[in-house]
Amino acid sequence: MRLRKRAATVLGASAVVLAGLVTPGTAAAAGEPTVRQLLEQCEQGNTDLCEFHPSGQPESYRGADELVGGAANCSEGTSTRIISWESTQTTTNSVGVTISASSTLGEVFEVGFETSYQREWSWSKSKSDEIRHELGPGQAVEIYASPMREKVTGTYEMHFGDPYYGHYYWYVNNVTVDGPAQDEAWFTRVEEVDANC
């Protein structure tokens, strides 16, 4: 209620701007906080309200190939190798501030994501598997794996009980959070390389 009364008072004064907007990747104007400063206010619990509002649907895409294992056959005969591999994918973001399952910003993001899409966000994902491959004399292979990932873009909305840099409301626009997709297949490929025998 305190916030509503204060906001109503500010709305009644036409000379006061109620909200500020910042976008990652742009320089803060003189007298305005940076994206990091604003998000740190949310992380430290210095806001009356901090919410994440996704815009549009999450975008799924195939992640980059990552070298996860390999084998070489330096003998004079053919050899069948069982090549074990393991990979872990984690969540990244576009703002350079920690947004993780153990951070306040991550918890706020997770609530906004689950409310909008009725499912959980996957913070990290690990996969391990084996590939059986026949190697001729002097042959070698490298194993590459890539998972499906998804990213969602949205806005962090913050309300302050007292003006912060002259505004009661601040919005950090176009924040992108990118993580491993839930229950999606991983892609693997085997590439022949120099055995260096």
N, C-alpha and C positions, 0 to 999 in steps of 0.2 A: 504494500500500500504506500509506503514511503516513496518508492520509486515512481509510482503513478502520480502522486501529488506533485513531486518535483518536476516530472516531465510535463504535467499540465501547466505548471508555472512557467516553464521555459517556452512552451508552445504559445502562451499568451504574450510573450515578448517577441515581436516580429523581428527585432534586430539580431536575435540570437540564432545561430545555426545549430540545429539539434544534433545532426549526425555527421560523422566524418567517414570517408571511404579511402582505404589504401589498397594497392594491388601489388602482389609480389613481383619483383623484377623492375620496379620503378623507384626512382629516388624519392625520398620523403621531402615534401616542400618545407620551406622554412616555417618553423613553429608547429610542425606536425610530427607525431611519433613515427618511428619506423615500423615495419611489419613485425620485426623481432620484439620491439618494445611492447607492442599491443598484445601479441600472443603470450609474452611473458607475464603480462598482467592477468590473463586467464589462467595460465599455468600456476601462478603463485596464489590464486584465489582472491585477487584484488578487485574482482568484478561482482556486481549484483547478479548478473546473468551472463553466461557464456554458452552459446549454442552453435552447432554446425548445421548448415542447411545445404544439402546436396542440390545441384541443379542438373536436370536431365538424368538419363539412365547411366549406370556404370558402363564403361567401354572395355570390352574384352579384346585381348590381342595375344599373339604368340611372343613370348619373351625371347631374349637373345640366347644364342647357343653358348653353353659354358662347358669347357673341357673338364670332364669328370673322371677320366681314367684312360688306361691304355695298356698295351702289351706288345712285346717284341719277341721274335723267334730268331735267335742267332745260331741255331743248330743247322745241320745239313739236311734234316728231315722235316716233314710236315708235322705240325703240332696243333692240336685243338686246345684252345685256352678258354677258360671261364673267367671273364673279366668282370669283377665286381665294381660298382660305382655308387656314389652317394652325393646328393646335392641338397642344399638348403636355400630357400628363397625367402626374403624378408620384405618388409614394407618400407617404402621411401616416400618422400614428399617434395614439393616444389618450393618450400619456404626456408629450408635450412635450419629449422627448429625441430627438436625431437617431438615427433608425434608417434607414440608407441603404446602398446597395451598397458604399460606401467606408468604412463604420464597422464596428467589431467587433460591435456589437449587430446590425447588418444582416447580417453574415456568419453570426452565430449563428442569427438568424431564418431565413435562407435555408436553412441546413442542416436545421433542424427542419421547415421547410415541404417541402423536397424529399424528406426521409426519410418524412414522413407521406403525401404525395400523389404521389410519383414524377413530379414535374414541376417546372420552374423557376418562380420568382416573377418577375413582370414589374415591374421598378422604375420604368420610365417608358415612355411610348409616344407617338409623334408621328404625325400624320396630315395630309396635305395633299391637296386635291382642288379641282375647279372645278365651278361650277354655272352653267348657261346660263339666263338669265332675260330675258324680254321686259318692258320697262318703257314704259309710256305716258307722255305728256307730264306733267311734274310729279310723277312717281311715284318712290318710293324703296323699297328693301328692306334688311333686315338678315338675315344668315345666322347661325343658331345651330347648334352641333354638340354632341353629347353621346355619350360612349363608354360601353361596358359596363365596369363596375368590379367588383372583388371585394374582400372583406375577410375576414380570419381572426382569430380571438381565441384567445389561449392564455396560457401561463404561462412566465415566465423563472425557471429554477431555478439557484440559485447555491450552491456549496459553498466554504467558507473553511477554510484550514488552521488558523487560529486563530480563536477566537470573534469575530464582528463584531456589536457591540451584543448580546452575550450568546448568540449562536446560531452554530452551525457551518453550518447550512443556512438559506437564505432563499428565498422564493418571491414574485415579483411577479405577481399574479393579474390576469386580465381585461385583458391588453394587446391592443388591437386595431390591426392594421396593414391599411391600405386602399390599394389600388393599381389600376392599369388591368388589365383582364382580358386574357389572352393570346388573340390570334387571334379577337377578337370584332368585330362590326360597329360602326360609328359611326352615329348617327342625326343627320340634318340636317333643319332646317325653315327655311322662308323666311317672313319676317313683313313685311307692308307697314307702312311708317312715313311720317311727314311728311317730304317732300323738302326743306323749308326753302329753297326756291329764291328 
